[in-house]
Amino acid sequence: MAGLKSRPAPFQNIAGEINSLMIMFCICALSRLSLTQIISVVSRSSLLSTRFTSVFQKARILNEKWGYGQSETLNYLTESLRDPQLKNYFTRLKHALKAGVALEDFARIEYSKYLAELENEFEKGLEKLRRLVEAYSTLVSIVSLLMVSFILVSMIFGSSDSVGVMELSFLSITMTLSSTTLIFTTNNLRRKMLNSYPVRPSRLAILERLAKPLTAACLLLVAVSTQVAGFFGGQSVAYSSTALAAAGAPLALHGFLGRRWCRRINTYEAVLPIFLKSFGDYLNATGSYRSAARMLVVSGFGPIQSLVQNIETRIKLGISHAHSLTLFGREMLSNLAEKTLGILAETLEGGARPTEACSVLSEHVSSTLMRDKRRSQITSSLKSLSIPLQAVLAAISALMTTLLSILSGVAKLMQPYLMLIRPVETSVAVNYFYTIMVAVAVITALNIYLADGDSVFSFTHYLGMLLFVSGLSFFAMATASDRILSSFAGFGRSMSSL
């Protein structure tokens, strides 16, 4: 019974709340409820914040106790609602009712218009996201060139402060990449997948609680390793690679396990439109929630079959259909399912017709999932290219470390006679490449999360993979290049004999 007492947290996203309100208004109007009944349903909604419900509660009181008519109630809503979109909506409703337009017809026209506007905004956002993903992929691909150019300039032109040049290049690269992160934050196409229902599987709850401390611990390990390395003679390839792999492996495992839950929830959401359509049809045909629930159990809904059986069990135990549907949405662990089933429960309890409610919500879920697929097609290029680009960056860093080690050795031997290049200490170069690899990995993982972040597991998974791949590629390429270029090291030793 604890699940019945817990209320879902309000949807803090204003656009999401307006979307919920528009859906509720459309369902109620298509079900031919009066304006007074619609205002009553909205005012009692647990899915909306007090920003909206308080206004509708006052409108309901004015209508019920003070005898306000439709025109006066709509005037109050127009004046009290702060969102321009809702102000204009109720202004149009007031004029439409005065012109003799039926509330049902107005709601159908306005909802179709609202969906068209949403689709138009989505297309614009999708094009913006596509260009941003392409731009960031290009920037990451030229980081290696910038990194090598800066370090060669500091050597060839004999800068007295090569460390200062490296610090300048690090700031330039990270600030350039970070600027794209600021643009990614404006992306409003991503959708939160997991809901906040407190009663959830223990494994998922543990993974969610571990996300922040594990990320902080691994990033702290990466940061502290540069300081600890100073006590052991400076940063080395083996030490840097170990630190990257040790920090990346736990994060990658955490993200992998968490994303398995996300994939499971995806399968739940894929069945939801069919469930809603069937539920509306069965409820309309039988006229009984118990009979409709029984028919749903017999029909079979694959991954959510056990959850569907819970609906029938609760209704048989005397739990109201509204609570049963609400708990069903929460138990799916999906934010979309919780919102959709919450709207269904509240509108049916308010007197909406099952066929109208389920039809509108089924189309809403289907269009949401379709938009998710289209967004994923854009962000998949960033996901698929991020790991190979990070591996190439680490490999080039390792190769440059070996070359710098050889060139520095040759430069030191020739320094008494001819000063062509200023040598750079290997530990300094390794530390330089190490910090750049870490910075690029963090920024890339954050951008992936902002572009297509359904949950925090996307961030931990890609951050862990990028760090682990960096360490593995850095060590492998350093070892291979050291063996391949060993002849140059022999050339340096022969120079010393001369």
N, C-alpha and C positions, 0 to 999 in steps of 0.2 A: 504493500500500500504506500510505501515511501515514494514510489515512482509517481503516484497520483498527486502527491502534495508538491513535488518539485515543479517549478514553473520554468519554461525555457527563458534564457536570457533574451532581452529585446534585441532585435536586429538593429545594430547601431548605424548601419549604412543607410543614409537617408533615401538614396535611390532604391535600395532594396525594400525599405518600408513603403515607399510610394508604390512600388510594384505590387506588394502584397495588398495594399489598400485598393488599387485599381482592379485587381483580380476579384477581391471580395465584393466590391461594388458591382462589378459586371455580373458575377454569379447571382447575387441577390436580385438585381434588376431583371435579368433574364428569367428568374424564377417568379417574376411578377410580385415581388414584395413591395410594400409601400416605402416611401422615402423615410417615414418615421421608423419602420422596422429595420431598414438598412442602417440608419444612424445608430440604432440600438445595438445592432450586431457589431459595428465598428467600434463603438464606445466600450464594449465589453471584451474586445480582443486582447489576448495575451501576447500576440505576435508583434504588436505595435508598441512603441515607447509612449511615455506620457506626453511627449511633444505633440502627438496626434490624438491619443485617446482622451486627454483632458478636454480638448476643444469639443470633441464629439459628445463627451459626457455632459458638458454644459449645454450643448445644443439639444440633447435629449431631455434634459431637465426643463429647459425653456419651452420645449414642445409639449411635454406631458403635464407639467404643473402650471405653466404660465400661459398656456393656450396659444403659443406661437404657431402661425400657419407656415405653409411651405415657403412662401416668399420671404417671410421674416427670418425663418430658420436658415435659409440659404444666404441671406444677407449677413447673418451673424457668422456663418462659416467662412464666407468670403473675406470678412473683415478680420477674423481671428486667426485663420491659417496663415503661417508665415511663408510657406513655400509657394513661389510664383506659379508653378505648374498646377498645384491644387487650387489656388485662387482662381486662375483662369478656367479651370475645369468646372468649378461650382458657379462661376459667373455665366458660363455658357449654359449650364444646366438650368439656371434661373430663367434665362431668356428663352430657352427651348420649351420649358413648361408653360411659360406665358404664351408662346406661339402655338400651343396645342400639340407639341410633340410628345408622344408617349415616353415614359421613363425607360421602358424596355428598349424602344428603338434608339433613344439617345445613348443608352449604355452600350448597345451593340456598335453603333457608329463610332463612338469615342474610343472604345476598346480596340477596334480595328485600326483607328488612327494612331493610337498609342503604340500598338505593336509595330506598325509601319515606321514610326519614328524611332523605336528601339532598334529595328533592323537597320535603318539608315545610320544611326550612331554606331552600331556594331561594325558595319562595313567600313566606316571611316577609321574606327579604332583598330580594326584588323589591318588595314593598309598601313597605318602609322606603325603598328607593331612589326609588320613585315620589314619595313624599311629600317627600323631600329635594330632588329635582329641581324639584318645584313650588314649594317654599319658596324655593329659591335664585333661581329665575326671577322670583318676586315681589319679592325683595329687590333684585335688579338693576334692576327696573323702577321702584323708588322711589328709587334713588340720585340721579337727576336732581332729584327734589323736595327731597331732603335737602340736596343740594349748593347749589341755588338758595336754599333757606330760610336756610342758614347765612350765605351771603354777603350776603343782603338784611338780615338781622338786624344784621350788623356795620356796614352802612351806615346803616340807618334809625335805630337806637338810638345811633349815634355812638360806637361803641367806639373807645377810644384806641389799641387794638392790634388792627387788623383782621387783620393777618397771624397773630396768635396765635389768633384765632377760626377762621381758615381751617385752621391746623394742627390745631386741636382737631377740626374737622369731618372733616378728612382721616383722622385717627386713628380717629374714631368709625365712619366708613364702612368703612375697611379692616379694622378689628377685627371689625365685625359680619359682613362677608363672609367674613373668614378663619375665623371660628368654624364656618362651614359646611364649610370645607375639612377641619377636624379630624374632622367627622362623616363626610365622604366617605372619609377614610382607613380607616374601619371597614368599608367596603364590600368584601366578599369574593367578589363575583360576577364581577368582571372576570377575564379569562384572558389570560395572556401568549401571544402568537402566535408570535413568532420564537424559534427554538431557538438554541443557542450553538455549533453545529457550526462549527469554524473554516474549513473548506473551503466557501466560499460565493462567489456571483458578485461580481466586483470592484466593480461599481457599488453593490450593496447594502452591501458592506463599507465602501466610502468614505462612503456616507450615514450609516451607523451611527457611524463614527469622527468624522464632522463634527458630530453632534448636540450634544454637550456644548460644544465650543469655539464653535460657531456661536451657540448660545443665549446663552452667556456674553458673547460679543462684541456681540451685538445688544442685550442688556439693558444692557451697559456703555455702549453708544452712547446709549441712551435716558437713562441716568442722568447721563452726562457732559454731554449737550447742555444741561441746565439750568445747569451751571456755566459752560460756554463762552459761553452766551448773555449772561451778565453782562458780558463784555468788549465786547459789541457793542450796549450800550444796553438790555439786558434782553430777556426772552422776548417773542417776537412770534408772531402766528398763522402766518405763512409759515414761520418757523423751526421752530416746534413741529410743524407738519404735515409738513414735510420730514423731520424727525427720526423721527417715527412711521412714515412710509411707508418711509424708508430702512431702518429696523430690521425692519419687518414683512415686506417683500418677500422677502428671502433666506430667512427662516424659513418663510414660506408656500410658497415654491418647494421648499425642502427637505422639508417635510411632504408636499407634493403628490407628489413623486417617491417618497418612502418609502411612502406609502399605496398607490401603484400596486403595489408589491411585496406589500403586505398583501392587496390584492384578488386578486392572483394566487395567493397562498397559500390564500385563502378558496376559490378554485375547486379547488385541490388537495384541501383537506379535504372538500369536498362530494362528491368521487368516492370518498373513502377507505372509507366503509361498503360500497359496492358492490364495491370491490376486495377487501376482507376476506372478504365473503361468497363471492365467486367463487373466491378463492384456497383457502378451506377446502373448498369443494365439489370443485374440480378436484384438489386434493391427496388428498382422500379417495377420489375415483373412480380416479385414476391410480396412486396410491401412490408417485409419483416427483416430486421437486421439480423436476427438469429438465422433465418432461412438463407439470407444472402451470404452470411459468413460460412454457413455449411456448404453452400454451392461453391464458394471460393476454395474451400479446403479440398473438395472433391475434384475441382478443376486442375489443381496442381500448378504451382508457380516456381518450381525449381529452387533456386538459391534462397528464396524468401518463404519457402513452404512452412518451415517451423514457426516463423513469425506470423504467418497467416493463421496458423492453428491457434496461436495465442489470442488472436482476436475472438475466435469462436469460444475459446475457454473463458475468457473474461466476460463475454456477453452472457454465457450460461451461468456464471457466478453472480450475475446481477449488476455488474459494472456497466455504467452507461456507455452507449455507443460512442459518444464524444470522447470520453476518456480512453476507451479501447483504441480508437483510431489515432488519438494523440500519442499514446504509448507505442503503438505500432510504428509511427513515424520516427519517434525517438530511438527505438530499438534498432532501427536500420542504420543508426550511427551517421546518417547522411544529413547534412544541413538542408539540402534541397528537399529530402523526404520529410524532415521534421516540419519545415515551413509548409509544404504542400498538404500534408495530412492534417496539420494544425488548421489551415484555412478550410479544408473540407469539413473537419469536425465542427468548427465554429459556425460555418454557413448552414450546414445541415441542422444544427441545433437551433439556429435562428429561423428555420422554416424554408430553406432553399430546396429546390427540387433536385433529387439525386442525379438525374441524367444531365441536367444543365451544369451542375457543380463538377461532376466527374469529367464531363466533356471538356470544359474550359481548362481544368487542371491537367488533364492528360495532354492536351495540346501545349500547355505551358511547359510541362516537363520535357516533352519531345523536342520542342524548340530550344530549350536550354541545353539539352544533351547534344543537339546538332551544332549549336554554337561552340560547345566545348570541343567537339571534334575538329571544327574548322580552325579554332585557335591552336589546337595541338598540332595541326599540320604546319602552322607557321613556326611554332616554337620548337618543333622536332629537329629542325636544322641546327638550331643553337645547341640543343642537347646532344645531338649526334656528332657535331663538330668540336664541342668543347673539350672532350677527352683527348682526341687525336692532336688538336692544337696544343694542348697542355703538354702532351708527351713530346711533341716536336720542340716546344720551348725548352723543356728540360734537357732534351738530347743536345740541342745547340748550346745550351749553357755548359753541359758537361764537356762537349768538344772544345769550346772556347777555354774552359778551365785547363784542359790538357795543353792546348796551344800556348796559352799564356804562361804556363809553367815552363814549357820548353823555351819560349822566347825570352822569358825573364832570366833563365839560366844562361842563355847565349849573351844577353845584354850585359849581365854581370861580368862575364868573362871578357867581353870586349870593352867594358867601361874604361879601363885605363888607357886604351888606345883610341877608341872611336865611340862616340855617344850618339847612336842612332835612335834608340827608343829608351824610354824610362821604364824600368822593370816594375811590375806590379806583383805584390806578394800573393801567393796562391790562396792563402787563407782569406785575404781581403776580397779577392775575386769570387771565391766560393760563397762568402757571406753576401756579396752583392747579388749574385745569381739566385741565392737562396731566398732573399727577401722579395725579389721580384716574382719568383715562382709562387710564393705564398700569397702575395698581394693579388696576383692575377687569378689564382684559384678562388680566393675569397670573393673577389668582385664578380667573377663569372658565376659562381654558385648563387650569389645574391641576385644577380640579374635573371638567372633561370627561375628562381623562386618568384621574383616580381613579375616575370612574363607569364609563367604558367604554374604558379605555386598553389596547388590544391591544398597542401598542408606543409607543416614544417619539415616533414620527412623528405620533401624534395630538396630542401636546402642541405640537410645533413648528408643525404645520399650523394649529391653531386660534389659537395665540398670534400667529403671523405674520399670519393673516387679520384678527384683532381689532385688532392694531396698525395694519395697513395701512388697514383700513376707517376706523379712528379718524382717522388723518391725512387721508385723502381727504374724509371727511364734515366734519371740522373746517374744512378749508380751503374746501370748496365752500359750506358754510353761512355761514361768515364773510364770504366774498365776496358771496354773494347778499343776506344781511341788511344788509351795509354799503350796497349799492346801493338796496335797498328802503327802508331807514330813513335815506337821505341827506337827506330833507326835515327830519328832526329835527336833523340836523347844521346845516342851513341856518337852522333856528330858533335854534340856539345862536349862530351867527354874527350873526344879527340882534339877539340879546340883547346882544352885546358892543357893537354900534353905539349902543344906547340908553344 
